[in-house]
Amino acid sequence: MYTLKNSFDIYITDKCNLHCQGCIVLDYKDKGNVLKEGKYTLSDLKTITKRLNDFSFELPEVKLIGGEPTIHPQFNEMVRHIVDSEVYKKTAVVTNGLNFTKPVVESLKLVDRVVISVYPIMENYRDVLEKSKLYQELVDNDVEIEYWVNNTFFEYGTEAPAWNYSAKENWRRCYQKKSCQVITKSEVYRCAISHSEGVEGVSLSDRNKIIELNTRNKPLELCKKCPWPAKQHFWRTLNSKNDTRVTKRGLKLLGEY
């Protein structure tokens, strides 16, 4: 087995129950751009796993991401497939935590890590979750729970004040090269931004190119025009009525579990 470095993301859906302005998946660069791949199927995921297995690859961690992955109609089957596969050493799910139905929670009990993106609209979310029976069941199943507090969103491609930028510095400062590598149905990308831009990916059919990209220690060409850290704006919803309703429902689910 050849162990690739760091964590990889698979965007299983471009649908979400929230509407965050500037979302890298659903509103890239505040232009309403949506990832071109759309929704993955369980069959798509199995094809990715088979290709990685054929190359004798092992991934330290794979993260199932959206959109909101838990609203995918095959989410439970996808989690089971990933967990049962020998290709992925650890499994994580990145979620806004507002769709914790009982079937979803049963699947989350199987993974190693649940990463909850917390937005300003989700007031007191952490307190409500950690007082719930649901939280204790996850902990009892040795699931690590991590919170990503998202009070601001990056404006990718836009410089922030008071920073000096160069391709070398952008590469050095950017966390995405290690924690946001992306695997699609046909390609592998070194970061989420190159994935969103559709540039500098390598074919999922080319083992040597995948290793070369994964072990690369110099900037991508994209780094020349991708300032990091980018300018940020405060989190905003593009659909306040819907997102308020979804948040209330999500909190109610936690209390009723």
C-alpha positions as CSV (number, residue, x, y, z in Angstrom):
1,M,0.0,0.0,0.0
2,Y,1.1,3.5,-0.7
3,T,-0.2,6.0,1.8
4,L,-1.0,9.4,0.4
5,K,-0.4,12.4,2.6
6,N,-3.0,14.4,4.6
7,S,-6.7,14.6,4.3
8,F,-9.0,14.4,1.2
9,D,-12.5,15.7,0.6
10,I,-15.2,14.2,-1.5
11,Y,-18.1,16.6,-2.3
12,I,-21.0,14.2,-2.5
13,T,-23.7,16.8,-3.1
14,D,-24.1,20.4,-4.3
15,K,-27.3,20.8,-2.3
16,C,-27.6,22.4,1.1
17,N,-30.3,23.3,3.6
18,L,-28.6,26.7,4.3
19,H,-27.8,29.5,1.9
20,C,-24.4,31.1,2.9
21,Q,-23.2,34.0,0.8
22,G,-19.8,33.2,-0.6
23,C,-20.0,29.4,-0.1
24,I,-17.2,27.8,-2.0
25,V,-19.6,25.2,-3.3
26,L,-22.8,27.0,-3.9
27,D,-21.9,30.7,-4.3
28,Y,-18.3,30.7,-5.3
29,K,-16.9,34.3,-5.4
30,D,-20.4,35.6,-4.6
31,K,-21.5,34.8,-8.2
32,G,-23.9,32.0,-7.6
33,N,-21.5,29.5,-9.2
34,V,-22.2,25.9,-8.2
35,L,-19.8,23.0,-8.5
36,K,-20.1,21.4,-11.9
37,E,-20.1,17.8,-10.6
38,G,-23.5,18.0,-9.0
39,K,-24.7,15.1,-6.8
40,Y,-22.7,11.9,-6.5
41,T,-24.3,8.5,-6.3
42,L,-23.2,5.5,-4.2
43,S,-22.0,4.0,-7.5
44,D,-19.8,7.0,-8.2
45,L,-18.3,6.7,-4.7
46,K,-17.6,3.0,-5.3
47,T,-15.9,3.8,-8.6
48,I,-13.6,6.3,-6.8
49,T,-12.8,3.7,-4.1
50,K,-12.1,1.0,-6.7
51,R,-9.6,3.3,-8.6
52,L,-7.8,4.1,-5.4
53,N,-7.7,0.5,-4.4
54,D,-6.4,-0.6,-7.9
55,F,-3.5,1.8,-7.3
56,S,-2.9,0.4,-3.9
57,F,-3.5,3.8,-2.3
58,E,-4.4,4.3,1.3
59,L,-5.8,7.7,2.5
60,P,-5.2,8.9,6.0
61,E,-8.6,10.5,6.1
62,V,-11.5,11.2,3.8
63,K,-14.1,13.8,4.6
64,L,-17.6,13.6,3.1
65,I,-18.6,17.2,2.3
66,G,-21.4,19.1,0.6
67,G,-23.4,21.2,0.3
68,E,-24.8,19.4,3.3
69,P,-23.9,15.7,3.0
70,T,-26.5,14.4,5.5
71,I,-29.3,15.4,3.2
72,H,-28.0,13.2,0.4
73,P,-30.6,10.4,-0.1
74,Q,-27.8,7.8,-0.1
75,F,-25.8,9.3,2.8
76,N,-26.2,6.3,5.1
77,E,-25.1,3.9,2.4
78,M,-22.1,6.1,1.5
79,V,-20.9,6.3,5.1
80,R,-21.1,2.5,5.4
81,H,-19.2,2.0,2.2
82,I,-16.4,4.4,3.3
83,V,-16.1,2.9,6.8
84,D,-16.0,-0.7,5.4
85,S,-13.4,0.1,2.8
86,E,-9.7,-0.6,3.6
87,V,-8.7,2.4,1.4
88,Y,-9.7,5.0,4.0
89,K,-8.0,4.8,7.4
90,K,-10.3,7.4,9.0
91,T,-13.7,8.8,8.0
92,A,-15.0,12.3,8.7
93,V,-18.2,14.1,7.9
94,V,-18.4,17.9,7.6
95,T,-21.9,19.1,8.4
96,N,-23.8,22.1,9.7
97,G,-25.4,19.7,12.2
98,L,-29.0,20.8,11.4
99,N,-30.2,17.5,10.0
100,F,-29.4,15.1,12.8
101,T,-32.2,12.7,12.3
102,K,-32.0,9.3,13.9
103,P,-30.9,7.5,10.7
104,V,-28.2,10.2,10.2
105,V,-27.0,9.9,13.8
106,E,-26.7,6.1,13.4
107,S,-24.4,6.6,10.5
108,L,-22.4,9.3,12.3
109,K,-21.7,6.8,15.1
110,L,-19.6,4.8,12.6
111,V,-17.2,7.6,11.7
112,D,-14.1,8.8,13.4
113,R,-14.8,12.5,13.3
114,V,-17.8,14.8,12.9
115,V,-16.9,18.4,12.0
116,I,-19.7,20.9,12.6
117,S,-19.7,24.2,10.8
118,V,-21.3,26.7,13.2
119,Y,-22.7,29.9,11.7
120,P,-23.9,33.0,13.5
121,I,-27.6,32.1,12.9
122,M,-27.0,28.9,15.0
123,E,-27.1,30.7,18.3
124,N,-26.4,28.5,21.4
125,Y,-26.0,25.5,19.0
126,R,-23.0,24.0,20.9
127,D,-24.7,24.2,24.3
128,V,-27.9,22.6,23.0
129,L,-25.9,19.8,21.3
130,E,-23.7,19.0,24.2
131,K,-26.7,18.7,26.6
132,S,-28.4,16.3,24.3
133,K,-28.5,12.5,24.4
134,L,-27.4,12.5,20.8
135,Y,-24.1,14.1,21.8
136,Q,-23.4,11.5,24.5
137,E,-24.1,8.7,22.1
138,L,-21.6,10.0,19.6
139,V,-19.0,10.4,22.4
140,D,-19.7,6.9,23.7
141,N,-19.0,5.6,20.2
142,D,-15.6,7.3,20.2
143,V,-16.6,9.9,17.7
144,E,-14.5,13.0,17.8
145,I,-16.6,16.2,17.6
146,E,-15.0,19.3,16.2
147,Y,-16.5,22.7,15.7
148,W,-15.6,25.0,12.9
149,V,-16.9,28.5,13.8
150,N,-17.6,30.4,10.6
151,N,-18.4,34.0,11.5
152,T,-16.7,35.1,8.3
153,F,-16.3,33.8,4.8
154,F,-13.2,34.3,2.5
155,E,-13.6,36.3,-0.7
156,Y,-11.4,34.0,-2.8
157,G,-9.1,35.8,-5.2
158,T,-9.4,39.2,-3.4
159,E,-6.5,40.6,-1.4
160,A,-6.9,41.6,2.3
161,P,-5.4,44.9,3.5
162,A,-2.0,45.0,5.1
163,W,-0.7,41.7,3.6
164,N,2.2,41.2,1.2
165,Y,1.5,38.6,-1.4
166,S,3.5,36.3,-3.6
167,A,3.0,32.8,-5.0
168,K,5.5,31.5,-2.5
169,E,3.9,33.2,0.5
170,N,0.4,32.3,-0.6
171,W,1.4,28.7,-0.7
172,R,3.3,28.8,2.6
173,R,0.4,30.4,4.5
174,C,-2.5,28.4,3.0
175,Y,-3.8,25.5,5.0
176,Q,-5.8,24.1,2.1
177,K,-2.8,22.3,0.5
178,K,-2.9,19.8,3.4
179,S,-6.4,19.7,4.7
180,C,-8.6,20.4,1.6
181,Q,-7.3,18.1,-1.2
182,V,-10.2,17.0,-3.4
183,I,-11.1,13.8,-5.1
184,T,-13.8,13.9,-7.8
185,K,-15.2,11.3,-10.2
186,S,-12.4,11.9,-12.6
187,E,-9.7,14.1,-11.0
188,V,-7.7,14.9,-8.0
189,Y,-7.0,18.5,-6.8
190,R,-4.5,19.8,-4.3
191,C,-6.9,22.3,-2.8
192,A,-10.6,23.4,-2.8
193,I,-9.9,26.6,-4.7
194,S,-8.2,24.8,-7.6
195,H,-11.1,22.4,-7.6
196,S,-13.6,25.3,-7.7
197,E,-11.6,26.9,-10.5
198,G,-11.3,23.6,-12.4
199,V,-7.5,24.1,-12.8
200,E,-4.4,22.0,-12.2
201,G,-6.1,18.8,-11.4
202,V,-4.7,15.5,-12.4
203,S,-6.5,12.5,-13.7
204,L,-7.8,9.9,-11.2
205,S,-6.5,7.4,-13.8
206,D,-2.9,8.5,-13.5
207,R,-1.2,7.0,-10.4
208,N,2.1,8.8,-10.8
209,K,0.5,12.2,-11.3
210,I,-1.6,11.8,-8.2
211,I,1.5,11.0,-6.1
212,E,3.4,13.9,-7.7
213,L,0.6,16.3,-6.9
214,N,0.1,15.0,-3.4
215,T,3.8,15.3,-2.5
216,R,4.3,18.6,-4.3
217,N,6.2,21.2,-2.1
218,K,6.1,24.2,-4.4
219,P,3.3,26.6,-5.3
220,L,0.7,25.9,-7.9
221,E,0.4,28.2,-10.9
222,L,-2.9,29.3,-9.3
223,C,-1.0,30.6,-6.2
224,K,0.2,33.5,-8.3
225,K,-3.3,34.9,-8.4
226,C,-4.8,33.4,-5.3
227,P,-3.9,35.7,-2.4
228,W,-3.8,34.0,1.0
229,P,-5.2,34.9,3.4
230,A,-7.9,36.4,1.2
231,K,-10.2,39.2,2.2
232,Q,-13.1,38.2,4.4
233,H,-16.7,39.3,4.9
234,F,-19.1,38.6,7.8
235,W,-21.3,35.6,7.3
236,R,-24.6,36.4,5.6
237,T,-27.5,34.3,4.5
238,L,-29.0,34.6,1.0
239,N,-32.4,33.2,2.3
240,S,-33.0,34.4,5.8
241,K,-36.5,32.9,6.1
242,N,-35.5,29.4,5.0
243,D,-32.3,29.4,7.1
244,T,-34.0,30.5,10.2
245,R,-36.6,27.8,9.8
246,V,-33.9,25.1,9.1
247,T,-32.0,26.2,12.2
248,K,-35.1,26.0,14.4
249,R,-35.8,22.5,13.1
250,G,-32.2,21.5,13.7
251,L,-32.2,22.6,17.3
252,K,-35.5,20.9,17.8
253,L,-34.1,17.6,16.5
254,L,-31.3,17.8,19.0
255,G,-33.8,18.3,21.9
256,E,-36.1,15.5,20.7
257,Y,-33.4,12.9,20.1
